[in-house]
């Protein structure tokens, strides 16, 4: 199939490879060269471009592939990418497309304002003209476009770059002087899947299977024939990236910084510097790189996909999405020293080495080698000169050596050491350091974790760990032990090494009856015996002592109810005990065990584990978990937990007992009592209590009652009520904002083991305290009040407004305007009985214009719906002048009832109000201690007091002037005594 | 006993014959060293956060090629190549080289591969993307053409102990990659593994961190800053690396066997963070069961708290929970496609990319908040990250929600039993927890969810956690 297609291509194999490089991407310094036959010709600002869409081929390393591409001439071969279109910003561009393909095709121009072409030029010679005004300067893709079913066409090679230059600034990327360049190059990215391109009918190819094998820069995967992009040291090079493929490509320029000055043709006001700039399909980017002035001739920088997309299909080596930048520059003189290689350290004697290396100047200038030196462990360590192996530094390549001297390593630590070597040429250039690393092992392994255990049959098992990790990291190869006195290395009793590794287990069996100090050491593969570790093998016939009481010891939880574990993840009661063989033979603790209530045979109890993970010391703490499923089988009451330990000699100690109390039964709650109930039976005002006590009568058969909880309403579940300790608590019903009336309280208690009792309840009759709220403005402000309503800033606390003298401050409100100006107290708790008094001085204020009878409310009570249920009003008898008068107005069923107006002087007065909620209620107005009037038979039962306002709140007039003074406000629920001054 | 003794004597004679040269050369060496160890240092006691390999000012690092195996979350292993410092054994990924801005950094690469072990071993090089004027053996480090054929992106070290000395001035602070630029044998049958495409996929990569040393008014930067900018400050105790990579095990097994891999069939099956997949990724640095994968990625932080005193304005009692500086997440990718990574719990603040602060030409702060960070191949992103206890929920200020029935809940293994930071409560019966002090665990992962797998084992791969510890003082171990 593929052969058939290739033979049908007219242009075929006759073309030289170079001729297939698309015009415009030829790699030359300076601006982009559109080639001898540019696609576009300009007449003024009118630019005409001609593109022919054709079938052709492009070469790939070792093969070629069919492409669909664009040509700038009717007779030319199509190229991938297509001819570059270079226009100026604002040019009127016409692109004439002639379609020689077997299918219709169209072109879309990235970033240009134009109507999309969704019909295209017909197959077999059809034409289409595209016109647009070149937009913002920058780099854009053009590619086969939007006609239905044409998605394969761009992947076939129908793409290219559109370059829009800023008018009058051809050497700037986008009209910003900061984007000035000396050289520029297109970097157009693409991919080829030969399965698509090789298809005779690519329009039937299922692009879900598109899997590129070739990755192209400017139409070619990297190969030795790919021309480099050339530039010069010191130049600024503009790379115009266009991603015409279907994958993201993350493009880097190794060794240079990429400054991204535009994305998709849009200038970036703040360029970003990227190591790897990701281009999604269809995206473009303008990137500036600065070539160092110091770049030597033909310095090369790779442009590459940083995902290392460097394969040419299945070929070995580097290809793919890679291109080379080649910078011309001044040839460098010989400023580089020789390269050192082949460093070797050869043992010359005991702990001494001969160092050899080769210094070579052939690729770094060619001068003769003049000197060489080495340093140990650091390139800043003291240098030691080396000599030429042939005793004369007189060649370009010179083997060097320390001979006849040697490196004396006898004082070096065990471990890795690095020797650095470098050479110098006759022009005094030192070359770079090369290094080699040797690992010295001058110390033997350390031995740790020695244990002695009774082995069966007979003998005592000696075990430990030998490690050379920190002392040279050689394998441990042997170990031995001595009794009581160390001897010559290698003459002790042998120990077995489990495997030859830097860390190994060493074991031996000591004959029964042996006593004394056991000395153990080990040998590493470098021949170093390590230092001795020791363990005492005593005459131990006594078992260890056990301690079960003390900080951190004992049972937890204790008492236990069989349901709560020692912690959230362990459903067990934990027994913690300390075992010590100190002074009892000094053997290591080997085991611990426990019994419940009845001692069993040694070794037959439940086992303890060591708290630190392993029983290997003379004194150990161990723990054992008794599952709750076991605990629940025990009867209520005390149980003995019997614990003892075993030492390495196999002796079990004496059993020690601790008491674990099992209590699975909850306490019995006989009753709960609230006292006092009703609350606040005292009649003395202002000193009433705000809390009551709640106490439970409860007993527990096995342990004690330690906690309780109470709640009102639905049971929140055990443990979720309000906690109290023991059997009583105090409840502050005022802080809890309880309403007056009966409250049903429930409580239950818990014993020390965590069992809850049943629930009991009681009723507390809450009577709220007499005192409601009082304030003489002594704070200097109104912060004691629930809220302040004062939109016109008319309200303030001043010394001039003080009316009762103690403290010398009062509240004043300036008149003028109809907005209320008052303070609110919301302490009343839907009260049915209320008394309030306050000092008031009209202070000569005009309450309204002459001729207007204006009653201004200076105290009002409100219900929960914020309706006024009583109020005190003030007016001047003759509106605009005359004497001041006050009255009380009370809301009742069906309307309001008011007292008459009572005259007061233009001075401080003590005004009181008594109000109640009842079907036949009374209400009184008091001035200066005299009851002016008591209204009776008022049906106020629907009204309950929720808040009180002091200060002008209603009936204000725009014409009012002057200042009203208030002071000494106090209120009570029940007692009226304070209505008298 | 007698029997045992004679066996042992025979063993000793045999041993002495075998190792006698070593015994001779080593026996006279003084055990008391006077010379400091040569190796670059690495703090192997640091359990979490970036573990730097450092070698003082103007450091010289000796990197050696090694081959070994790593553990993958599905229970398999992968054959890998890597760079190791000095005489250290194989590790993956390479050591995190930490240097200071302005340092002249020298990296001496030694290719310890033998020609036949690994099979068909190639030459190996190192490239330092983002560094300018890198030299190799004193001349510019640049692509190597042999007979017109591009063989590597930088001068390469030949197998059998060949060395190349790279040097550059670390002129820009930030986070960078170093990786293989490939390398072909100087003589003989070409290696099929010369391309950096294969060598990087095999694990020849690592992280280079350049710490700023510049000054700005009133401050000197350093290890508490990412860049030479005041607004790049972070808490140096919370410096985290997320180096993202991928593995196609068919490639690795072909390399192990010395066979040619068809790169057209490359298809990753594993995705890793710091060379580990979840749950290995949240294990401590140097976890003993991951002997060749030393770097974890669990990121413990504490809640943001900018109040230095408990009793403002008197300012006499220091606030132990004071934690005004964010953590930094240094993302790097050596993969083949973009990795959209995000830590849950807050947006990160992107302050730099590819070793350049996100700033205008006059230093204008152009950093931005971003939830999902799309890390392209070869890119690095520096992202500051805070966790703020915004609602201040606690047992006294409860979440206004009712808890679902237990049968409708799945309890995670890190749950504290309480929804409140620093609180622990009883777990439902039979449920155990790894929670230690009421800390939170918030997932951070690659949101290309099809990559959260290890060849089909779901919820593995590039996942880690941000661990939010309660404010100090806390009861955390």
Contacts between the chains, C-beta under 8 A, distances in Angstrom:
chain1	res1	chain2	res2	distance
A	211	B	264	7.2
A	213	B	264	5.2
A	222	B	150	6.6
A	224	B	145	7.9
A	224	B	148	4.2
A	224	B	149	5.4
A	224	B	150	7.3
A	247	B	337	7.9
A	248	B	337	6.6
A	248	B	338	6.0
A	248	B	376	7.0
A	250	B	338	7.9
A	250	B	376	4.2
A	250	B	377	4.2
A	250	B	378	5.4
A	250	B	379	6.6
A	252	B	129	5.8
A	252	B	378	5.5
A	254	B	127	5.7
A	254	B	129	6.1
A	254	B	153	6.0
A	254	B	154	7.9
A	254	B	181	7.6
A	255	B	131	7.6
A	255	B	132	6.1
A	255	B	133	7.5
A	255	B	134	6.3
A	255	B	140	7.8
A	255	B	141	7.0
A	255	B	142	7.2
A	256	B	132	6.6
A	257	B	130	7.7
A	257	B	132	6.6
A	257	B	356	8.0
A	270	B	359	7.8
A	270	B	360	4.4
A	270	B	361	6.8
A	270	B	364	7.1
A	270	B	366	6.0
A	271	B	361	7.7
A	272	B	353	7.1
A	272	B	356	6.9
A	272	B	358	7.2
A	273	B	354	6.9
A	273	B	356	4.0
A	274	B	353	6.7
A	274	B	354	5.0
A	274	B	356	7.4
A	274	B	379	7.7
A	275	B	129	4.8
A	275	B	130	4.4
A	275	B	176	7.5
A	275	B	354	3.8
A	275	B	355	6.6
A	275	B	378	6.3
A	275	B	379	6.8
A	275	B	380	7.3
A	276	B	129	7.1
A	276	B	354	6.6
A	276	B	376	6.0
A	276	B	377	6.5
A	276	B	378	3.6
A	276	B	379	4.9
A	278	B	338	6.7
A	278	B	374	8.0
A	278	B	376	3.8
A	278	B	377	7.8
A	278	B	379	7.2
A	292	B	132	7.0
A	292	B	133	6.4
A	294	B	133	7.6
A	295	B	140	7.7
A	296	B	140	6.6
A	299	B	140	5.5
A	299	B	142	5.9
A	300	B	142	4.6
A	300	B	143	4.7
A	300	B	145	7.7
A	301	B	142	6.9
A	301	B	143	7.7
A	302	B	143	5.1
A	302	B	153	5.2
A	304	B	153	7.3
A	305	B	377	7.3
A	306	B	129	6.9
A	306	B	376	7.5
A	306	B	377	4.8
A	306	B	378	2.5
A	306	B	379	7.4
A	307	B	335	6.8
A	307	B	336	4.3
A	307	B	337	7.1
A	307	B	377	3.4
A	307	B	378	6.7
A	308	B	195	7.6
A	308	B	196	5.1
A	308	B	197	4.2
A	308	B	200	5.2
A	308	B	201	7.5
A	308	B	336	7.7
A	308	B	377	7.7
A	309	B	197	7.0
A	309	B	336	7.2
A	310	B	182	7.9
A	310	B	195	5.4
A	310	B	196	6.4
A	310	B	197	4.4
A	311	B	195	6.8
A	311	B	197	5.8
A	311	B	263	3.9
A	311	B	264	7.5
A	313	B	263	7.8
A	313	B	264	6.0
A	314	B	260	7.9
A	314	B	262	5.1
A	314	B	263	6.7
A	314	B	264	6.1
A	316	B	190	6.3
A	316	B	192	5.3
A	316	B	194	7.0
A	316	B	195	7.6
A	316	B	260	7.5
A	317	B	149	6.6
A	317	B	150	7.4
A	317	B	151	6.9
A	317	B	184	6.9
A	317	B	190	7.3
A	317	B	194	5.8
A	317	B	195	6.1
A	318	B	150	4.8
A	318	B	151	6.9
A	318	B	152	7.3
A	318	B	153	7.7
A	318	B	182	6.1
A	318	B	194	7.3
A	318	B	195	5.2
A	318	B	196	7.2
A	318	B	197	7.8
A	319	B	150	7.9
A	320	B	197	7.4
A	322	B	150	7.2
A	324	B	143	6.0
A	324	B	150	7.4
A	336	B	138	4.1
A	336	B	139	5.4
A	337	B	138	5.7
A	339	B	137	4.4
A	339	B	138	7.1
A	340	B	163	7.8
A	341	B	162	6.7
A	341	B	163	6.3
A	342	B	161	7.8
A	343	B	163	7.4
A	347	B	21	7.0
A	347	B	24	7.8
A	347	B	25	4.6
A	349	B	25	8.0
A	350	B	24	6.6
A	350	B	25	6.7
A	350	B	27	6.8
A	350	B	28	3.6
A	350	B	29	7.9
A	351	B	25	6.5
A	351	B	26	7.5
A	351	B	28	4.7
A	351	B	29	4.4
A	351	B	30	7.9
A	363	B	139	7.7
A	364	B	137	7.2
A	364	B	138	6.0
A	364	B	139	6.2
A	376	B	35	7.1
A	376	B	38	7.4
A	377	B	35	6.3
A	377	B	36	6.5
A	377	B	37	7.5
A	377	B	38	3.6
A	378	B	38	7.1
A	378	B	60	7.3
A	379	B	60	4.8
A	379	B	106	6.8
A	380	B	58	7.9
A	409	B	29	6.5
A	410	B	28	6.0
A	410	B	29	5.1
A	410	B	30	5.1
A	411	B	30	5.3
A	411	B	32	7.8
A	411	B	33	6.8
A	411	B	34	4.6
A	411	B	35	6.3
A	412	B	29	6.9
A	412	B	33	5.9
A	412	B	34	7.8
A	412	B	35	5.0
A	413	B	33	2.8
A	413	B	34	7.9
A	413	B	35	6.2
A	413	B	36	7.8
A	413	B	37	6.1
A	414	B	31	7.6
A	414	B	33	7.2
A	415	B	37	5.4
A	415	B	39	7.2
A	415	B	87	7.8
A	416	B	37	7.1
A	416	B	38	6.0
A	416	B	39	5.2
A	416	B	86	5.0
A	416	B	87	3.6
A	417	B	35	7.5
A	417	B	37	7.7
A	417	B	38	4.7
A	418	B	38	4.2
A	418	B	39	7.7
A	418	B	62	5.5
A	418	B	86	6.5
A	420	B	60	7.4
A	420	B	108	7.8
A	429	B	138	7.6
A	431	B	137	7.1
A	431	B	138	5.5
A	432	B	106	7.3
A	432	B	135	7.4
A	432	B	137	5.3
A	432	B	138	4.9
A	432	B	165	3.7
A	432	B	167	6.3
A	433	B	60	6.9
A	433	B	106	6.7
A	433	B	108	6.4
A	433	B	165	5.7
A	434	B	108	6.3
A	434	B	163	4.5
A	434	B	165	5.8
A	435	B	60	7.8
A	435	B	62	5.3
A	435	B	108	4.6
A	435	B	110	7.0
A	435	B	163	6.7
A	436	B	110	7.3
A	436	B	161	7.5
A	436	B	163	7.9
A	437	B	38	7.4
A	437	B	62	6.1
A	437	B	64	7.3
A	437	B	86	5.6
A	437	B	87	5.2
A	437	B	110	7.5
A	439	B	87	5.3
A	440	B	26	7.6
A	440	B	29	6.5
A	441	B	26	6.0
A	442	B	26	6.0
A	442	B	29	3.6
A	442	B	30	6.7
A	442	B	31	5.3
A	442	B	33	7.9
A	443	B	31	4.8
A	477	B	15	6.2
A	478	B	11	7.6
A	478	B	12	7.1
A	478	B	15	7.1
A	490	B	12	6.7
A	493	B	5	8.0
A	494	B	4	6.1
A	494	B	5	6.6
A	494	B	8	3.9
A	511	B	1	7.4
A	525	B	19	6.0
A	525	B	22	6.9
A	526	B	19	7.6
A	526	B	22	5.1
A	526	B	23	7.4
A	526	B	26	4.4
A	527	B	19	6.4
A	527	B	22	5.9
A	527	B	23	3.6
A	527	B	26	5.3
A	527	B	27	5.8
A	528	B	26	6.4
A	528	B	27	8.0
A	528	B	31	7.7
A	564	B	426	8.0
A	568	B	417	5.7
A	568	B	424	7.0
A	568	B	425	7.3
A	568	B	426	4.9
A	568	B	427	4.2
A	568	B	432	7.9
A	568	B	433	6.5
A	569	B	427	6.3
A	569	B	431	7.5
A	569	B	432	3.7
A	569	B	433	5.6
A	570	B	432	7.9
A	571	B	429	7.1
A	571	B	430	7.4
